[in-house]
């Protein structure tokens, strides 16, 4: 098991400990991690990531999330539901299913670029 997978497991367990997710949600995430690690026995150079960046209008970082595409369905839904910074940032106004459909259809590069003048927040979602 790679160090990265171990770190991800620890993060999931910390989310349970903090009360951000329940045991069944943690099991779903751990299962997704396990499936992902089994698929990546041979390192792939074409692994793609969904990246979410939330910043102030002055480009001060508020949220910086990188999610392997294999975990996007689970990861973004949990992040949107349980991370108060993501809720405050306006990510809850973005249609996750629409993003997933675009990614499944081969979208790359910037997918979402939203500026919220009222809250002085900028949200960018892209695939790399």
N, C-alpha and C positions, 0 to 999 in steps of 0.2 A: 504494500500500500504506500502510495507516495505521501510525502510530507504535506503537500497541498490538500489531499483528501483528509488527512488527519486534522489539519487546521479547520477545514470546513465542518467536520464532525464536531469539533470542540465548539465552534460558533453555534451550531444547531443546538447542542446541549446547553449552552449558555442562554440561548433564547428560551428554552424550556424553563431553566432555572429562574430567569427573570420574569417568567409568566407571559412572555410575548406570544408563545405558541403552546398548544397542548401536545400531549404525547402522540396522538394519532397524526397530527401534522408533522411532528418531528420524525416519526417513522416513515412518512411519505417522502420527506426530504432525504433521509438517510438511504432509503431504497433507491431514489433517483441518483444519489451520489454513487451508490454501489453499481448501478447499471452503467453509469457514465464511466466509472473506473474500469469495469470489465470490457467496455467497448474500446478503451484507450490503452490496451496492453502494449501495443506498438504506438509510440508517440506519432501523432498526426500533425503535419504542418499546416493543414487547412482547417484547424479548429477555429470556429468563429465565436465571437462574444457579442452579447448585447450589452451596451454600455449606457448607463444613465448618469447624466451629470446635471446637478442642480447647483446654481450659483446665484450670487447677488448680481445686480446689474453692473457692479464694479469688478466682476469676475472673482469674487471671493467664494471659494468652494463651500457649499453647505452639505451636499450629498454626492458621493462618488461610488457608484455600484457597477461592478462588472459581473455578468452572469453568463456562464457557458450556455450556448443555445440549447444544449440538451436539457438544461434545467430551467429554461425561461418560463415555461408555463407555471411551474410550481413556485419558483423563486420570485418572480415579479408579483404574483398574486399575494404571496406571504409578505413581501416587502411593502407592498401598497397597503395591506391590511394592518400590519403590526408596527411599522416604523413611523413614529410620529413626525419625524423630520420629513419623510416623503409625503405624508398627508399634508403637512404645513406648506410644502413646496408646491402643491398643486398637482402632483402626479396622479392623485385620485380622480382628476378630471380627464385624464388621458384614457382612451379606450384600448385596454391591453389586448383584447381579442383582435382588434383591427391591426395592431402592431404585429401580433403573431401571424396573422394571415399574410401580411406583407412580407415578413421574414420567410415564411414557408414558401412563398412564391418567388423567392430569390432576391428580395430587396437587400441592398447593401448600402453602406454610407449612412448619411443622416436620414432618419425616419421622422423624428419629431424635433421641432425647434420652436419653443413657445416662450414668449416674453410677457410677463405679468407686471405691467407698470404699477398697478395698485400695490402689490406686495413687493415690488422691486426684486423680482425673482425671474431667473431664466432656467428653463428645463430643456435639455438636449438628450435625445435618445438616438443611438446609431449602432450599426453592426460593423464590426471589424473582423 
